[in-house]
Amino acid sequence: MDIPSVLRQASAGAVYHVPSSPRPRCDDQAAACGPELTPRETTILRAVADGLTTKAISQDLWLSEHTVKFHLTNIYRKLGVSNRSAAVRYAFENDLAPSGAFASAHA
């Protein structure tokens, strides 16, 4: 399947899971998962992977948008990625993606 069609289907609400080698899933939303992410960074990464905007994340977590952007910069550096899309991809590939808690709060 090509990327544009996957993006169209994802924007329509389809959910995909790319099979990979089994890894332990980090189910505790505030648990520090991945490469030295803090609990707050993990929570923000999951919210980003769930499709929330910086503004929505800041409102949900009672943080300023500037603080969320600061956390995102640290997340990108720690994950070795350069943007939001790459961070989301990393989250899904490494079982750091959300369980849907954020999306259901904004449905």
C-alpha positions, -999 to +999 in steps of 0.1 A: +000+000+000+014+034-009+018+063+016-008+087+001-036+060+002-026+051+038-028+088+048-062+092+031-076+061+049-060+072+082-076+106+079-109+089+074-105+071+107-089+038+097-064+024+121-033+004+110-008-017+130+023-026+111+034-061+122+068-062+137+088-082+161+070-085+194+081-059+219+068-053+254+041-026+253+042+002+277+006+005+289+010+030+318+004+063+302+029+081+324+055+054+324+089+064+310+091+044+278+115+044+250+150+059+248+152+078+281+119+097+277+106+112+308+071+103+319+058+137+307+076+133+273+060+099+269+026+113+276+031+141+251+045+116+225+014+095+229-009+125+225+009+135+194+006+100+180-031+101+188-034+132+165-037+160+190-024+194+182+000+213+204-028+235+217-050+205+226-021+188+244-014+220+263-050+223+274-053+187+284-022+187+305-025+222+319+007+234+302+015+263+281+019+257+243+055+269+247+062+241+273+047+214+251+069+227+222+099+225+245+090+189+254+085+181+217+120+194+209+135+172+236+115+142+223+127+147+187+163+150+199+161+118+221+144+098+193+168+111+167+140+125+145+135+160+130+097+165+130+063+155+144+055+130+116+088+111+123+081+111+160+047+096+154+062+069+131+088+061+158+060+058+184+041+033+163+071+013+152+083+010+188+049+003+205+048+037+222+016+047+204-014+056+226-042+033+236-067+059+224-072+077+257-065+111+242-086+105+210-116+094+230-114+126+251-116+147+219-142+126+199 
